[in-house]
Structure formats: structure tokens, C-alpha cells
Amino acid sequence: MSDRSPLSPRQEAFCRYLARGASAAAAARAAGYSPVTARQQGARLMAQPEIRRRAWQIRADHEQGLWQDQQRIIDALQQLYYKARDDGDLRTALRCIEAEARVVGILPDRPLAMERAAPPVDKYATEPGPGMPDGDPEALLGISCYGEPGPTPGPTPWTDVDES
């Protein structure tokens, strides 16, 4: 780094707001700079390499923490998946697969059309309901989880559901 002193508390706050995704002007206002000159202050601060470097470092540290949290969640879901699969609890196993797919960003957080079109589930049922395939829950998705070969998906009750 340069011979300059460490960042001031306001500069550090600017970097933290910037790392969270704020614009330079918004970060300057949030860090306590004058709202009247926030745009110019933000531009001036962004011109300083140590400011940009610190904001990047804060963002990278945050993303590393998120990645570690994501890995812990995935590990727990995999353990639950294997236990549910071994116990024959196919609904729970499928929910683990769905939850992991959401954690890694494969499935969106909003309900899919197939979830809206699926028949109501009897929460006390122990057997698959009408239209629900027997066997491995991975067959429902037609994917292989955890490095095992996946089956070919067959027709499902929601294949002709309109996504609109």
C-alpha cells in the first residue's frame, strides 16, 4: 500500500456502503458527506486507488463468508437428503434437493408453475399420492444429485401446464 495513513472513519464507511452496492454518491451521503456535494465527493473518493482497493476487499471478504455459509447449508442438506432417502421419506428427500437447488441458484425463490399445478398433498399420507411416481425422488427432477447417475425423467402430471 502507499505511504498514506489508513483510511479515515468516513472513508471506511464510504467503502463499506460502496461494497454493499450503493452508488458513489449514495455511499458518500450515507458515510456522512454533505448531500449537496455527495456526487463530487463520491467521484473524488473513487479516484483514489486505496479507496477502490478497500471496497473491493470488503466485498471479497463478504462474498467469502457467504460462500462458506452456503457450503455449510449444502452439507447439512446433503446429510438430510441421504437420511431421508435411506429412511424411504421421499417427500423430505425431494425437498432437500429443491432447497439445495435454490441455495446454489438453479431454482428461483418464487413458486414454479409445477408447484402451483400439483395436486394437494395430504400431510399425513405415507404413500405417494395419485400422479406421484414411486421410487427415487431424483426421478422427479431427472437429475443426478451428489455424483450418482440420474434416471431419465418420465411424463409428469404438470408437463402441459402453461407458465404464464
Secondary structure, 3 states (H helix, E strand, C coil): CCCCCCCCHHHHHHHHHHHCCCCHHHHHHHCCCCCCCHHHHHHHHHCCHHHHHHHHHHHHHHHHHHHHHHHHHHHHHHHHHHHHHHHCCHHHHHHHHHHHHHHCCCCCCCCCHHHHHCCCCCCCCCCCCCCCCCCCCHHHHCCCCCCCCCCCCCCCCCCCCCCC
